Amino acid sequence: MNVRAAAAQVIYQVVDKGQSLSQALPAAQKQVAPRDQALLQEICYGILRWLPRLESIARALMEKPLTGKQRVFHHLILVGLYQLGYMRIPAHAAVGETVNATKELRKPQLRAD
């Protein structure tokens, strides 16, 4: 599984569904490659650490909020924003991999080609 898609799903489970990170993260780590497990953990912990700031940025960039079944894509946007603002991942890689995660989440039409 794409690590960014997994991160978006973990954050969705924690923020929207009320699941604890200590439950959601280990289950998701089993779905990604072993080399990506630490990256998944960093992204999830980082998003939750900076959640109010990331939410504020996302609200400023979006015309209307994503709701319902599209809510996981809101969290995917947070994944991209966290990588761009707080990690040393090159911008092109952070954006490209975050966009590719839409395929994994079964909504490739949200990509802007």
DODRENMAR-223737 format. One record per atom (N, C-alpha, C, O): atom name; residue number from 0; residue in one letter; z, x, y. Coordinates in Angstrom, 2 decimals. Each point is the difference from the previous one (the first is absolute). Layout:
BEGIN
+-------+-------+------+---------+---------+---------+
: kolro : vexgu : pase :      c3 :      c1 :      c2 :
+-------+-------+------+---------+---------+---------+
:    CA :   NUM :    A :       Z :       X :       Y :
...
+-------+-------+------+---------+---------+---------+
***
This chain:
BEGIN
+-------+-------+------+---------+---------+---------+
: kolro : vexgu : pase :      c3 :      c1 :      c2 :
+-------+-------+------+---------+---------+---------+
:     N :     0 :    M :    0.00 :    0.84 :   -1.19 :
:    CA :     0 :    M :    0.00 :   -0.84 :    1.19 :
:     C :     0 :    M :    0.00 :    0.89 :    1.25 :
:     O :     0 :    M :    0.61 :    1.06 :    0.02 :
:     N :     1 :    N :   -1.29 :   -1.52 :    1.00 :
:    CA :     1 :    N :   -0.04 :    0.68 :    1.30 :
:     C :     1 :    N :    1.42 :    0.02 :    0.58 :
:     O :     1 :    N :    0.66 :   -1.04 :    0.05 :
:     N :     2 :    V :   -0.20 :    2.20 :    0.38 :
:    CA :     2 :    V :    1.37 :    0.15 :    0.48 :
:     C :     2 :    V :    0.25 :   -0.84 :    1.26 :
:     O :     2 :    V :    1.11 :   -0.49 :    0.20 :
:     N :     3 :    R :   -2.13 :    0.33 :    0.65 :
:    CA :     3 :    R :    0.18 :   -0.81 :    1.22 :
:     C :     3 :    R :    0.12 :   -1.48 :   -0.36 :
:     O :     3 :    R :    0.80 :   -0.72 :    0.60 :
:     N :     4 :    A :   -1.57 :    0.25 :   -1.56 :
:    CA :     4 :    A :    0.11 :   -1.38 :   -0.45 :
:     C :     4 :    A :    1.37 :   -0.23 :   -0.62 :
:     O :     4 :    A :    0.63 :   -1.04 :    0.24 :
:     N :     5 :    A :   -0.16 :    1.99 :   -1.02 :
:    CA :     5 :    A :    1.32 :   -0.12 :   -0.62 :
:     C :     5 :    A :    1.08 :   -0.05 :    1.07 :
:     O :     5 :    A :    0.95 :   -0.78 :   -0.11 :
:     N :     6 :    A :   -1.08 :    1.61 :    1.14 :
:    CA :     6 :    A :    0.98 :    0.01 :    1.09 :
:     C :     6 :    A :    0.02 :   -1.34 :    0.73 :
:     O :     6 :    A :    1.06 :   -0.52 :    0.31 :
:     N :     7 :    A :   -2.24 :   -0.03 :   -0.04 :
:    CA :     7 :    A :   -0.07 :   -1.29 :    0.68 :
:     C :     7 :    A :    0.67 :   -1.08 :   -0.83 :
:     O :     7 :    A :    0.69 :   -0.86 :    0.54 :
:     N :     8 :    Q :   -0.89 :    0.90 :   -1.85 :
:    CA :     8 :    Q :    0.62 :   -1.00 :   -0.87 :
:     C :     8 :    Q :    1.51 :    0.16 :   -0.05 :
:     O :     8 :    Q :    0.74 :   -0.98 :   -0.02 :
:     N :     9 :    V :   -0.27 :    2.23 :    0.01 :
:    CA :     9 :    V :    1.46 :    0.24 :    0.00 :
:     C :     9 :    V :    0.60 :   -0.52 :    1.30 :
:     O :     9 :    V :    1.01 :   -0.70 :   -0.03 :
:     N :    10 :    I :   -1.61 :    1.02 :    1.15 :
:    CA :    10 :    I :    0.53 :   -0.44 :    1.29 :
:     C :    10 :    I :   -0.04 :   -1.52 :    0.09 :
:     O :    10 :    I :    0.92 :   -0.62 :    0.54 :
:     N :    11 :    Y :   -1.97 :    0.01 :   -1.05 :
:    CA :    11 :    Y :   -0.09 :   -1.47 :   -0.04 :
:     C :    11 :    Y :    1.17 :   -0.57 :   -0.80 :
:     O :    11 :    Y :    0.65 :   -0.95 :    0.44 :
:     N :    12 :    Q :   -0.40 :    1.52 :   -1.61 :
:    CA :    12 :    Q :    1.10 :   -0.48 :   -0.84 :
:     C :    12 :    Q :    1.35 :    0.14 :    0.69 :
:     O :    12 :    Q :    0.85 :   -0.89 :   -0.11 :
:     N :    13 :    V :   -0.65 :    1.99 :    0.83 :
:    CA :    13 :    V :    1.28 :    0.25 :    0.65 :
:     C :    13 :    V :    0.15 :   -0.86 :    1.26 :
:     O :    13 :    V :    1.01 :   -0.68 :    0.16 :
:     N :    14 :    V :   -1.98 :    0.71 :    0.72 :
:    CA :    14 :    V :    0.12 :   -0.67 :    1.30 :
:     C :    14 :    V :   -0.17 :   -1.51 :   -0.13 :
:     O :    14 :    V :    0.81 :   -0.76 :    0.54 :
:     N :    15 :    D :   -1.83 :    0.32 :   -1.24 :
:    CA :    15 :    D :   -0.30 :   -1.43 :   -0.05 :
:     C :    15 :    D :    0.71 :   -0.74 :   -1.13 :
:     O :    15 :    D :    0.34 :   -1.18 :    0.14 :
:     N :    16 :    K :   -0.13 :    1.85 :   -1.26 :
:    CA :    16 :    K :    0.58 :   -0.66 :   -1.16 :
:     C :    16 :    K :    1.48 :    0.30 :   -0.21 :
:     O :    16 :    K :    0.64 :   -0.61 :   -0.86 :
:     N :    17 :    G :   -0.08 :    1.54 :    1.64 :
:    CA :    17 :    G :    1.43 :    0.29 :   -0.08 :
:     C :    17 :    G :    0.44 :    0.85 :   -1.17 :
:     O :    17 :    G :    1.19 :    0.09 :   -0.28 :
:     N :    18 :    Q :   -2.14 :    0.51 :   -0.40 :
:    CA :    18 :    Q :    0.35 :    0.87 :   -1.14 :
:     C :    18 :    Q :    0.54 :    1.32 :    0.55 :
:     O :    18 :    Q :   -0.41 :    0.43 :    1.08 :
:     N :    19 :    S :    1.30 :    0.21 :   -1.80 :
:    CA :    19 :    S :    0.52 :    1.28 :    0.46 :
:     C :    19 :    S :   -1.01 :    1.11 :   -0.28 :
:     O :    19 :    S :   -0.76 :   -0.06 :   -0.97 :
:     N :    20 :    L :    0.75 :    1.04 :    1.83 :
:    CA :    20 :    L :   -0.90 :    1.14 :   -0.18 :
:     C :    20 :    L :    0.31 :    0.74 :   -1.29 :
:     O :    20 :    L :   -0.90 :    0.52 :   -0.65 :
:     N :    21 :    S :    2.17 :   -0.48 :    0.28 :
:    CA :    21 :    S :    0.38 :    0.70 :   -1.23 :
:     C :    21 :    S :   -0.54 :   -0.70 :   -1.25 :
:     O :    21 :    S :   -0.05 :    0.60 :   -1.07 :
:     N :    22 :    Q :   -0.35 :   -1.87 :    1.19 :
:    CA :    22 :    Q :   -0.65 :   -0.70 :   -1.12 :
:     C :    22 :    Q :   -1.51 :    0.11 :    0.09 :
:     O :    22 :    Q :   -0.67 :    0.27 :   -1.00 :
:     N :    23 :    A :    0.12 :   -0.48 :    2.18 :
:    CA :    23 :    A :   -1.45 :   -0.06 :    0.16 :
:     C :    23 :    A :   -0.68 :    1.36 :   -0.14 :
:     O :    23 :    A :   -1.07 :    0.10 :   -0.60 :
:     N :    24 :    L :    1.69 :    0.94 :    1.13 :
:    CA :    24 :    L :   -0.64 :    1.31 :    0.00 :
:     C :    24 :    L :   -0.18 :    0.60 :   -1.40 :
:     O :    24 :    L :   -1.11 :    0.43 :   -0.31 :
:     N :    25 :    P :    2.13 :   -0.39 :   -0.53 :
:    CA :    25 :    P :   -0.21 :    0.59 :   -1.34 :
:     C :    25 :    P :   -1.09 :   -0.70 :   -0.81 :
:     O :    25 :    P :   -0.75 :    0.65 :   -0.73 :
:     N :    26 :    A :    0.67 :   -1.97 :    0.85 :
:    CA :    26 :    A :   -1.04 :   -0.73 :   -0.72 :
:     C :    26 :    A :   -1.38 :    0.40 :    0.49 :
:     O :    26 :    A :   -0.93 :    0.16 :   -0.79 :
:     N :    27 :    A :    0.79 :    0.01 :    2.10 :
:    CA :    27 :    A :   -1.29 :    0.40 :    0.58 :
:     C :    27 :    A :   -0.34 :    1.44 :   -0.34 :
:     O :    27 :    A :   -1.17 :    0.33 :   -0.22 :
:     N :    28 :    Q :    2.17 :    0.53 :    0.16 :
:    CA :    28 :    Q :   -0.25 :    1.41 :   -0.31 :
:     C :    28 :    Q :   -0.58 :    0.16 :   -1.40 :
:     O :    28 :    Q :   -0.73 :    0.96 :   -0.26 :
:     N :    29 :    K :    1.03 :   -1.87 :   -0.64 :
:    CA :    29 :    K :   -0.55 :    0.06 :   -1.35 :
:     C :    29 :    K :   -1.49 :   -0.32 :   -0.01 :
:     O :    29 :    K :   -0.70 :    0.33 :   -0.96 :
:     N :    30 :    Q :    0.21 :   -0.99 :    2.02 :
:    CA :    30 :    Q :   -1.40 :   -0.41 :    0.06 :
:     C :    30 :    Q :   -0.91 :    1.02 :    0.69 :
:     O :    30 :    Q :   -1.22 :   -0.14 :   -0.02 :
:     N :    31 :    V :    1.81 :    1.17 :    0.63 :
:    CA :    31 :    V :   -0.81 :    1.03 :    0.66 :
:     C :    31 :    V :    0.06 :    1.29 :   -0.79 :
:     O :    31 :    V :    0.86 :    0.18 :   -0.87 :
:     N :    32 :    A :   -1.77 :    0.71 :    1.17 :
:    CA :    32 :    A :   -0.03 :    1.30 :   -0.68 :
:     C :    32 :    A :    1.29 :    0.76 :    0.30 :
:     O :    32 :    A :    0.55 :   -0.12 :    1.10 :
:     N :    33 :    P :   -0.07 :    0.91 :   -2.04 :
:    CA :    33 :    P :    1.23 :    0.76 :    0.23 :
:     C :    33 :    P :   -0.03 :    0.85 :    1.28 :
:     O :    33 :    P :    1.02 :    0.15 :    0.67 :
:     N :    34 :    R :   -2.18 :    0.40 :   -0.35 :
:    CA :    34 :    R :   -0.11 :    0.84 :    1.21 :
:     C :    34 :    R :    0.16 :   -0.82 :    1.28 :
:     O :    34 :    R :    0.28 :    0.56 :    1.06 :
:     N :    35 :    D :   -0.47 :   -1.89 :   -1.14 :
:    CA :    35 :    D :    0.08 :   -0.87 :    1.17 :
:     C :    35 :    D :    1.35 :   -0.71 :    0.16 :
:     O :    35 :    D :    0.20 :   -0.71 :    0.98 :
:     N :    36 :    Q :    0.70 :    0.90 :   -1.92 :
:    CA :    36 :    Q :    1.27 :   -0.72 :    0.05 :
:     C :    36 :    Q :    0.84 :    0.38 :    1.20 :
:     O :    36 :    Q :    0.63 :   -0.87 :    0.62 :
:     N :    37 :    A :   -0.59 :    2.15 :   -0.26 :
:    CA :    37 :    A :    0.77 :    0.43 :    1.17 :
:     C :    37 :    A :   -0.63 :   -0.52 :    1.29 :
:     O :    37 :    A :    0.71 :   -0.38 :    0.93 :
:     N :    38 :    L :   -2.04 :    0.35 :   -0.88 :
:    CA :    38 :    L :   -0.70 :   -0.54 :    1.18 :
:     C :    38 :    L :    0.33 :   -1.48 :    0.16 :
:     O :    38 :    L :    0.26 :   -0.46 :    1.11 :
:     N :    39 :    L :   -0.28 :   -0.27 :   -2.20 :
:    CA :    39 :    L :    0.35 :   -1.43 :    0.05 :
:     C :    39 :    L :    1.41 :   -0.18 :    0.53 :
:     O :    39 :    L :    0.24 :   -0.86 :    0.85 :
:     N :    40 :    Q :    0.68 :    1.65 :   -1.34 :
:    CA :    40 :    Q :    1.39 :   -0.09 :    0.46 :
:     C :    40 :    Q :    0.10 :    0.32 :    1.48 :
:     O :    40 :    Q :    0.68 :   -0.73 :    0.74 :
:     N :    41 :    E :   -1.33 :    1.78 :   -0.28 :
:    CA :    41 :    E :    0.04 :    0.38 :    1.41 :
:     C :    41 :    E :   -0.55 :   -1.11 :    0.89 :
:     O :    41 :    E :    0.60 :   -0.33 :    1.02 :
:     N :    42 :    I :   -1.72 :   -0.24 :   -1.41 :
:    CA :    42 :    I :   -0.61 :   -1.07 :    0.79 :
:     C :    42 :    I :    0.94 :   -1.21 :    0.07 :
:     O :    42 :    I :    0.21 :   -0.56 :    1.08 :
:     N :    43 :    C :    0.34 :    0.16 :   -2.20 :
:    CA :    43 :    C :    0.86 :   -1.19 :   -0.02 :
:     C :    43 :    C :    1.28 :    0.21 :    0.81 :
:     O :    43 :    C :    0.37 :   -0.85 :    0.82 :
:     N :    44 :    Y :    0.31 :    1.96 :   -1.04 :
:    CA :    44 :    Y :    1.22 :    0.27 :    0.76 :
:     C :    44 :    Y :   -0.32 :    0.14 :    1.49 :
:     O :    44 :    Y :    0.75 :   -0.50 :    0.84 :
:     N :    45 :    G :   -1.84 :    1.17 :   -0.53 :
:    CA :    45 :    G :   -0.36 :    0.20 :    1.40 :
:     C :    45 :    G :   -0.32 :   -1.30 :    0.72 :
:     O :    45 :    G :    0.43 :   -0.20 :    1.13 :
:     N :    46 :    I :   -1.19 :   -0.67 :   -1.78 :
:    CA :    46 :    I :   -0.33 :   -1.28 :    0.63 :
:     C :    46 :    I :    1.27 :   -0.79 :    0.27 :
:     O :    46 :    I :    0.16 :   -0.57 :    1.09 :
:     N :    47 :    L :    0.74 :    0.53 :   -2.04 :
:    CA :    47 :    L :    1.23 :   -0.76 :    0.21 :
:     C :    47 :    L :    0.87 :    0.64 :    1.08 :
:     O :    47 :    L :    0.69 :   -0.70 :    0.74 :
:     N :    48 :    R :   -0.72 :    2.01 :   -0.64 :
:    CA :    48 :    R :    0.76 :    0.70 :    1.03 :
:     C :    48 :    R :   -0.52 :   -0.35 :    1.39 :
:     O :    48 :    R :    0.79 :   -0.20 :    0.93 :
:     N :    49 :    W :   -2.10 :    0.12 :   -0.78 :
:    CA :    49 :    W :   -0.63 :   -0.23 :    1.29 :
:     C :    49 :    W :   -0.58 :   -1.41 :    0.14 :
:     O :    49 :    W :   -0.85 :   -0.23 :    0.85 :
:     N :    50 :    L :    1.31 :   -0.70 :   -1.67 :
:    CA :    50 :    L :   -0.58 :   -1.33 :   -0.06 :
:     C :    50 :    L :   -0.10 :   -0.71 :    1.36 :
:     O :    50 :    L :   -1.07 :   -0.51 :    0.33 :
:     N :    51 :    P :    2.12 :    0.46 :    0.47 :
:    CA :    51 :    P :   -0.14 :   -0.70 :    1.30 :
:     C :    51 :    P :   -1.09 :    0.60 :    0.89 :
:     O :    51 :    P :   -0.75 :   -0.74 :    0.64 :
:     N :    52 :    R :    0.66 :    2.04 :   -0.60 :
:    CA :    52 :    R :   -1.03 :    0.66 :    0.82 :
:     C :    52 :    R :   -1.39 :   -0.27 :   -0.56 :
:     O :    52 :    R :   -0.93 :   -0.31 :    0.75 :
:     N :    53 :    L :    0.77 :    0.43 :   -2.06 :
:    CA :    53 :    L :   -1.31 :   -0.24 :   -0.63 :
:     C :    53 :    L :   -0.42 :   -1.46 :    0.16 :
:     O :    53 :    L :   -1.18 :   -0.28 :    0.24 :
:     N :    54 :    E :    2.12 :   -0.64 :   -0.36 :
:    CA :    54 :    E :   -0.31 :   -1.43 :    0.19 :
:     C :    54 :    E :   -0.46 :   -0.25 :    1.43 :
:     O :    54 :    E :   -0.94 :   -0.77 :    0.22 :
:     N :    55 :    S :    1.58 :    1.40 :    0.72 :
:    CA :    55 :    S :   -0.38 :   -0.16 :    1.41 :
:     C :    55 :    S :   -1.42 :    0.50 :    0.25 :
:     O :    55 :    S :   -0.78 :   -0.65 :    0.69 :
:     N :    56 :    I :    0.45 :    1.79 :   -1.25 :
:    CA :    56 :    I :   -1.35 :    0.56 :    0.15 :
:     C :    56 :    I :   -1.02 :   -0.93 :   -0.66 :
:     O :    56 :    I :   -1.05 :   -0.29 :    0.58 :
:     N :    57 :    A :    1.35 :   -0.18 :   -1.78 :
:    CA :    57 :    A :   -0.92 :   -0.89 :   -0.71 :
:     C :    57 :    A :   -0.23 :   -1.29 :    0.79 :
:     O :    57 :    A :   -1.13 :   -0.47 :    0.10 :
:     N :    58 :    R :    2.19 :   -0.10 :    0.45 :
:    CA :    58 :    R :   -0.15 :   -1.23 :    0.80 :
:     C :    58 :    R :   -0.88 :    0.24 :    1.21 :
:     O :    58 :    R :   -0.80 :   -0.86 :    0.37 :
:     N :    59 :    A :    0.94 :    2.01 :    0.25 :
:    CA :    59 :    A :   -0.81 :    0.32 :    1.18 :
:     C :    59 :    A :   -1.48 :    0.17 :   -0.35 :
:     O :    59 :    A :   -0.86 :   -0.26 :    0.84 :
:     N :    60 :    L :    0.56 :    0.69 :   -2.04 :
:    CA :    60 :    L :   -1.38 :    0.28 :   -0.40 :
:     C :    60 :    L :   -0.72 :   -1.21 :   -0.60 :
:     O :    60 :    L :   -1.23 :    0.00 :   -0.09 :
:     N :    61 :    M :    1.97 :   -1.00 :   -0.32 :
:    CA :    61 :    M :   -0.62 :   -1.13 :   -0.70 :
:     C :    61 :    M :   -0.05 :   -1.23 :    0.90 :
:     O :    61 :    M :    0.93 :   -0.27 :    0.76 :
:     N :    62 :    E :   -2.02 :   -0.48 :   -0.86 :
:    CA :    62 :    E :   -0.14 :   -1.22 :    0.78 :
:     C :    62 :    E :    0.94 :   -1.09 :   -0.50 :
:     O :    62 :    E :    0.62 :   -0.71 :    0.79 :
:     N :    63 :    K :   -0.52 :    0.58 :   -2.11 :
:    CA :    63 :    K :    0.90 :   -0.98 :   -0.58 :
:     C :    63 :    K :    0.61 :    0.60 :   -1.26 :
:     O :    63 :    K :   -0.62 :    0.82 :   -0.67 :
:     N :    64 :    P :    1.83 :   -1.24 :    0.34 :
:    CA :    64 :    P :    0.67 :    0.58 :   -1.18 :
:     C :    64 :    P :   -0.64 :   -0.45 :   -1.30 :
:     O :    64 :    P :   -0.56 :   -1.09 :   -0.09 :
:     N :    65 :    L :    0.66 :    1.94 :   -0.90 :
:    CA :    65 :    L :   -0.45 :   -0.35 :   -1.35 :
:     C :    65 :    L :    1.14 :   -0.74 :   -0.69 :
:     O :    65 :    L :    1.15 :    0.43 :    0.02 :
:     N :    66 :    T :   -1.49 :   -1.56 :   -0.62 :
:    CA :    66 :    T :    1.03 :   -0.83 :   -0.63 :
:     C :    66 :    T :   -0.41 :   -0.36 :   -1.42 :
:     O :    66 :    T :   -1.13 :    0.25 :   -0.42 :
:     N :    67 :    G :    2.06 :   -0.83 :   -0.29 :
:    CA :    67 :    G :   -0.28 :   -0.47 :   -1.35 :
:     C :    67 :    G :   -0.43 :    1.10 :   -0.94 :
:     O :    67 :    G :    0.64 :    1.05 :   -0.08 :
:     N :    68 :    K :   -1.74 :   -1.30 :   -0.64 :
:    CA :    68 :    K :   -0.49 :    0.97 :   -0.98 :
:     C :    68 :    K :   -0.51 :    1.28 :    0.65 :
:     O :    68 :    K :   -0.11 :    1.03 :   -0.67 :
:     N :    69 :    Q :   -0.19 :   -1.08 :    1.95 :
:    CA :    69 :    Q :   -0.48 :    1.20 :    0.70 :
:     C :    69 :    Q :    1.14 :    0.88 :    0.50 :
:     O :    69 :    Q :   -0.25 :    1.08 :    0.55 :
:     N :    70 :    R :    1.47 :   -1.51 :   -0.73 :
:    CA :    70 :    R :    1.15 :    0.74 :    0.53 :
:     C :    70 :    R :    0.09 :    1.43 :   -0.54 :
:     O :    70 :    R :    0.44 :    0.90 :    0.71 :
:     N :    71 :    V :   -0.84 :   -0.69 :   -1.95 :
:    CA :    71 :    V :    0.05 :    1.35 :   -0.57 :
:     C :    71 :    V :   -0.91 :    0.94 :    0.81 :
:     O :    71 :    V :    0.26 :    1.21 :    0.06 :
:     N :    72 :    F :   -1.30 :   -1.75 :    0.56 :
:    CA :    72 :    F :   -0.89 :    0.84 :    0.80 :
:     C :    72 :    F :    0.65 :    0.39 :    1.32 :
:     O :    72 :    F :   -0.34 :    1.04 :    0.58 :
:     N :    73 :    H :    1.25 :   -1.86 :   -0.09 :
:    CA :    73 :    H :    0.80 :    0.39 :    1.15 :
:     C :    73 :    H :    0.78 :    1.26 :   -0.35 :
:     O :    73 :    H :    0.08 :    0.94 :    0.79 :
:     N :    74 :    H :    0.50 :   -0.94 :   -1.98 :
:    CA :    74 :    H :    0.78 :    1.15 :   -0.44 :
:     C :    74 :    H :   -0.90 :    1.21 :   -0.26 :
:     O :    74 :    H :    0.43 :    1.14 :    0.18 :
:     N :    75 :    L :   -1.66 :   -1.38 :   -0.59 :
:    CA :    75 :    L :   -0.95 :    1.10 :   -0.16 :
:     C :    75 :    L :   -0.32 :    0.63 :    1.36 :
:     O :    75 :    L :   -0.16 :    1.21 :    0.10 :
:     N :    76 :    I :    0.08 :   -2.02 :    0.93 :
:    CA :    76 :    I :   -0.19 :    0.52 :    1.36 :
:     C :    76 :    I :    1.18 :    0.88 :    0.38 :
:     O :    76 :    I :   -0.18 :    1.05 :    0.62 :
:     N :    77 :    L :    1.39 :   -1.47 :   -0.98 :
:    CA :    77 :    L :    1.18 :    0.82 :    0.28 :
:     C :    77 :    L :   -0.07 :    1.33 :   -0.74 :
:     O :    77 :    L :    0.42 :    1.04 :    0.53 :
:     N :    78 :    V :   -0.96 :   -1.06 :   -1.75 :
:    CA :    78 :    V :   -0.18 :    1.24 :   -0.77 :
:     C :    78 :    V :   -0.90 :    0.95 :    0.79 :
:     O :    78 :    V :    0.33 :    1.18 :    0.15 :
:     N :    79 :    G :   -1.45 :   -1.68 :    0.34 :
:    CA :    79 :    G :   -0.91 :    0.83 :    0.78 :
:     C :    79 :    G :    0.64 :    0.51 :    1.27 :
:     O :    79 :    G :   -0.14 :    1.18 :    0.34 :
:     N :    80 :    L :    0.84 :   -2.05 :    0.38 :
:    CA :    80 :    L :    0.65 :    0.42 :    1.24 :
:     C :    80 :    L :    1.07 :    1.05 :   -0.25 :
:     O :    80 :    L :    0.13 :    0.96 :    0.77 :
:     N :    81 :    Y :    0.63 :   -1.12 :   -1.84 :
:    CA :    81 :    Y :    1.03 :    1.00 :   -0.31 :
:     C :    81 :    Y :   -0.62 :    1.36 :   -0.29 :
:     O :    81 :    Y :    0.48 :    1.03 :    0.48 :
:     N :    82 :    Q :   -1.56 :   -1.02 :   -1.25 :
:    CA :    82 :    Q :   -0.65 :    1.26 :   -0.32 :
:     C :    82 :    Q :   -0.53 :    0.68 :    1.26 :
:     O :    82 :    Q :    0.14 :    1.22 :    0.17 :
:     N :    83 :    L :   -0.74 :   -2.01 :    0.71 :
:    CA :    83 :    L :   -0.57 :    0.57 :    1.23 :
:     C :    83 :    L :    1.08 :    0.51 :    0.94 :
:     O :    83 :    L :   -0.18 :    1.03 :    0.65 :
:     N :    84 :    G :    1.29 :   -1.74 :   -0.57 :
:    CA :    84 :    G :    1.02 :    0.37 :    0.97 :
:     C :    84 :    G :    1.06 :    0.96 :   -0.47 :
:     O :    84 :    G :    0.58 :    0.72 :    0.81 :
:     N :    85 :    Y :   -0.31 :   -0.67 :   -2.11 :
:    CA :    85 :    Y :    1.17 :    0.72 :   -0.47 :
:     C :    85 :    Y :   -0.24 :    0.99 :   -1.13 :
:     O :    85 :    Y :    0.92 :    0.71 :   -0.42 :
:     N :    86 :    M :   -2.13 :   -0.66 :   -0.08 :
:    CA :    86 :    M :   -0.27 :    0.92 :   -1.11 :
:     C :    86 :    M :   -1.06 :    1.02 :    0.40 :
:     O :    86 :    M :   -0.72 :   -0.19 :    0.99 :
:     N :    87 :    R :    0.62 :    1.23 :   -1.74 :
:    CA :    87 :    R :   -0.99 :    1.04 :    0.28 :
:     C :    87 :    R :   -1.31 :   -0.21 :   -0.75 :
:     O :    87 :    R :   -0.79 :    0.93 :   -0.16 :
:     N :    88 :    I :    0.57 :   -2.12 :   -0.27 :
:    CA :    88 :    I :   -1.26 :   -0.33 :   -0.67 :
:     C :    88 :    I :   -1.07 :   -0.05 :    1.08 :
:     O :    88 :    I :    0.20 :   -0.66 :    1.02 :
:     N :    89 :    P :   -1.34 :    1.34 :   -1.21 :
:    CA :    89 :    P :   -1.08 :   -0.07 :    1.00 :
:     C :    89 :    P :   -0.39 :   -1.45 :    0.27 :
:     O :    89 :    P :   -0.04 :   -0.83 :   -0.92 :
:     N :    90 :    A :   -0.25 :    0.52 :    2.16 :
:    CA :    90 :    A :   -0.30 :   -1.37 :    0.41 :
:     C :    90 :    A :   -1.13 :   -0.60 :   -0.82 :
:     O :    90 :    A :    0.08 :   -1.16 :   -0.41 :
:     N :    91 :    H :   -1.14 :    1.93 :    0.17 :
:    CA :    91 :    H :   -1.13 :   -0.55 :   -0.75 :
:     C :    91 :    H :    0.40 :   -0.37 :   -1.42 :
:     O :    91 :    H :   -0.48 :   -1.00 :   -0.55 :
:     N :    92 :    A :    1.36 :    1.77 :   -0.05 :
:    CA :    92 :    A :    0.45 :   -0.29 :   -1.37 :
:     C :    92 :    A :    0.93 :   -1.21 :   -0.01 :
:     O :    92 :    A :   -0.10 :   -0.86 :   -0.87 :
:     N :    93 :    A :    1.00 :    0.79 :    1.83 :
:    CA :    93 :    A :    0.93 :   -1.13 :    0.08 :
:     C :    93 :    A :   -0.75 :   -1.31 :    0.19 :
:     O :    93 :    A :    0.28 :   -0.98 :   -0.68 :
:     N :    94 :    V :   -1.23 :    0.98 :    1.59 :
:    CA :    94 :    V :   -0.77 :   -1.22 :    0.26 :
:     C :    94 :    V :   -0.90 :   -0.34 :   -1.19 :
:     O :    94 :    V :   -0.03 :   -1.14 :   -0.45 :
:     N :    95 :    G :   -0.68 :    2.13 :   -0.06 :
:    CA :    95 :    G :   -0.92 :   -0.23 :   -1.11 :
:     C :    95 :    G :    0.70 :   -0.52 :   -1.24 :
:     O :    95 :    G :   -0.47 :   -0.96 :   -0.62 :
:     N :    96 :    E :    1.58 :    1.56 :    0.26 :
:    CA :    96 :    E :    0.72 :   -0.43 :   -1.20 :
:     C :    96 :    E :    0.67 :   -1.36 :    0.19 :
:     O :    96 :    E :    0.11 :   -0.78 :   -0.94 :
:     N :    97 :    T :    0.33 :    0.51 :    2.16 :
:    CA :    97 :    T :    0.61 :   -1.30 :    0.27 :
:     C :    97 :    T :   -1.06 :   -1.10 :   -0.08 :
:     O :    97 :    T :    0.26 :   -1.07 :   -0.55 :
:     N :    98 :    V :   -1.44 :    1.33 :    1.07 :
:    CA :    98 :    V :   -1.10 :   -0.96 :   -0.08 :
:     C :    98 :    V :   -0.41 :   -0.20 :   -1.46 :
:     O :    98 :    V :   -0.26 :   -1.12 :   -0.43 :
:     N :    99 :    N :    0.19 :    2.21 :   -0.34 :
:    CA :    99 :    N :   -0.35 :   -0.12 :   -1.42 :
:     C :    99 :    N :    1.01 :   -0.82 :   -0.78 :
:     O :    99 :    N :   -0.35 :   -0.59 :   -1.03 :
:     N :   100 :    A :    1.58 :    0.54 :    1.50 :
:    CA :   100 :    A :    1.04 :   -0.78 :   -0.69 :
:     C :   100 :    A :   -0.31 :   -1.49 :    0.04 :
:     O :   100 :    A :    0.52 :   -0.75 :   -0.83 :
:     N :   101 :    T :   -1.36 :    0.30 :    1.76 :
:    CA :   101 :    T :   -0.35 :   -1.43 :    0.03 :
:     C :   101 :    T :   -0.73 :   -0.41 :   -1.27 :
:     O :   101 :    T :    0.12 :   -1.14 :   -0.45 :
:     N :   102 :    K :   -0.88 :    2.07 :   -0.14 :
:    CA :   102 :    K :   -0.69 :   -0.29 :   -1.26 :
:     C :   102 :    K :    1.02 :   -0.27 :   -1.10 :
:     O :   102 :    K :   -0.13 :   -0.94 :   -0.78 :
:     N :   103 :    E :    1.14 :    1.79 :    0.74 :
:    CA :   103 :    E :    1.05 :   -0.12 :   -1.02 :
:     C :   103 :    E :    0.77 :   -1.31 :    0.15 :
:     O :   103 :    E :    0.44 :   -0.59 :   -0.99 :
:     N :   104 :    L :   -0.29 :    0.16 :    2.22 :
:    CA :   104 :    L :    0.72 :   -1.25 :    0.28 :
:     C :   104 :    L :   -0.92 :   -1.22 :   -0.05 :
:     O :   104 :    L :    0.40 :   -1.11 :    0.33 :
:     N :   105 :    R :   -1.62 :    1.35 :   -0.75 :
:    CA :   105 :    R :   -1.00 :   -1.05 :   -0.23 :
:     C :   105 :    R :   -0.43 :   -0.75 :    1.26 :
:     O :   105 :    R :   -0.24 :   -1.21 :   -0.04 :
:     N :   106 :    K :    0.14 :    1.93 :    1.13 :
:    CA :   106 :    K :   -0.54 :   -0.60 :    1.22 :
:     C :   106 :    K :   -0.91 :    1.00 :    0.71 :
:     O :   106 :    K :    0.25 :    0.34 :    1.16 :
:     N :   107 :    P :   -1.30 :    0.14 :   -1.83 :
:    CA :   107 :    P :   -0.87 :    0.98 :    0.66 :
:     C :   107 :    P :   -0.69 :   -0.55 :    1.23 :
:     O :   107 :    P :   -0.50 :    0.79 :    0.81 :
:     N :   108 :    Q :    0.44 :   -2.11 :   -0.63 :
:    CA :   108 :    Q :   -0.66 :   -0.56 :    1.18 :
:     C :   108 :    Q :    0.79 :    0.30 :    1.28 :
:     O :   108 :    Q :   -0.52 :   -0.19 :    1.10 :
:     N :   109 :    L :    1.76 :    0.66 :   -1.22 :
:    CA :   109 :    L :    0.77 :    0.35 :    1.18 :
:     C :   109 :    L :   -0.38 :    1.38 :    0.54 :
:     O :   109 :    L :    0.46 :    0.40 :    1.07 :
:     N :   110 :    R :   -1.29 :    0.30 :   -1.80 :
:    CA :   110 :    R :   -0.48 :    1.31 :    0.45 :
:     C :   110 :    R :   -1.05 :   -0.20 :    1.09 :
:     O :   110 :    R :   -0.79 :   -0.94 :   -0.04 :
:     N :   111 :    A :    0.81 :    1.83 :    1.00 :
:    CA :   111 :    A :   -1.02 :   -0.01 :    1.05 :
:     C :   111 :    A :   -0.92 :    1.19 :   -0.27 :
:     O :   111 :    A :    0.34 :    1.14 :    0.33 :
:     N :   112 :    D :   -1.49 :   -1.40 :   -0.90 :
:    CA :   112 :    D :   -0.91 :    1.09 :   -0.35 :
:     C :   112 :    D :   -0.85 :    0.42 :    1.18 :
:     O :   112 :    D :   -0.82 :    0.90 :   -0.12 :
+-------+-------+------+---------+---------+---------+
***
